[in-house]
């Protein structure tokens, strides 16, 4: 029983690690877009998004 609980905990922590990594990537992407927009390249941003 204890082994199963540990395996479940490990699986959940790995899942949250990959979720956090995905959030970091999304935040980094948003930072890049906002810095691009700040430099006045909104057309490039629109082309990238669409």
N, C-alpha and C positions, 0 to 999 in steps of 0.2 A: 504493500500500500504506500509506504513512504517513498519507495523508488518511483512509483507512478506519479505521485505528487511533485517530486523533484523534476521529473521529465517534463511534466506539464508547465511547471514554473519556468524551466529553461526555455521551452518552446515559446512561452509568452514573452519572456524578456528578449529573445531573439527577434520576435515579431515586432516588439515596440522599438528595438534598435533600428530595424529597417524602416519602420514608419518615421522615426525621428530623422533618419538620413534623408528620406524622401521630402520631409518638411524643410530640412536644411537646404536641399537642392532648390525647392520651390522658392524659399526666401532669397537665396542667392540670385535666382533668375529674376525675381522682382526687383532686387537691388540693381542688377545690370540694366533692366528696362528703365528704371527711374533715373539712373545716371545717364543713360543714352538720351532720355527725354530732356534731362536738364541741359544737355549740350545742344539741344535743338534738332535732334534727328528723329522727330516724331514720324516722318514718312518711312524711315527705315524700320522703326518699331512696328508701324502698321503693316508693312510688307512682311516682317518676320512673324507677326501674329496671324496674318490672314493667308 
